[in-house]
Amino acid sequence: MTDEFHFHAYANATLQHIFDQLEQAYDDESLEDLDYDEGSGILSIVTPSGQTFIVSKHGPSQQLWLPSPISGGLHADFNESEQEWLLPDGRDLKDVLAEDLVTTAGIRIRL
């Protein structure tokens, strides 16, 4: 577990990265029907069918949480050696989110 300052720095950078990738995909691929917003440690993504994904910081556990309509409630810890948010089964949180977006809306985004 890392200290609180670094947790927030890593988490905020990840949320911003995902948001930036969504912005890029929106601009490049005309994903007008995709709705997304980031603020206060929470990134929400709503697909054209209305399914909602939320990536949020959870300070007490120092985790990123992803309630997904496909994968369920996921909790990821930051792995400093990998520089990734990993689920207990070793999968990368961003990869799972990307796969779930493809499954729910056919949206292909490299996160």
Long-range contacts (C-beta under 8 A, 24 or more apart in sequence): 1-62, 1-77, 2-62, 2-78, 2-80, 4-59, 4-62, 7-57, 7-59, 7-62, 7-78, 8-57, 8-59, 10-78, 10-85, 11-41, 11-57, 11-64, 11-78, 12-41, 12-57, 14-55, 14-64, 14-85, 14-94, 15-41, 15-42, 15-43, 15-55, 15-57, 15-64, 17-94, 17-111, 18-43, 18-55, 18-94, 18-97, 18-111, 19-43, 21-109, 21-110, 21-111, 22-109, 25-107, 25-109, 31-107, 34-105, 34-107, 45-101, 47-101, 47-104, 47-105, 47-107, 48-105, 49-104, 49-105, 51-104, 51-105, 53-97, 53-100, 53-101, 55-93, 55-97, 64-93, 66-93, 66-96, 66-97, 68-96, 68-97, 68-100, 69-100, 69-104, 70-99, 70-100, 70-103, 70-104, 71-96, 71-100
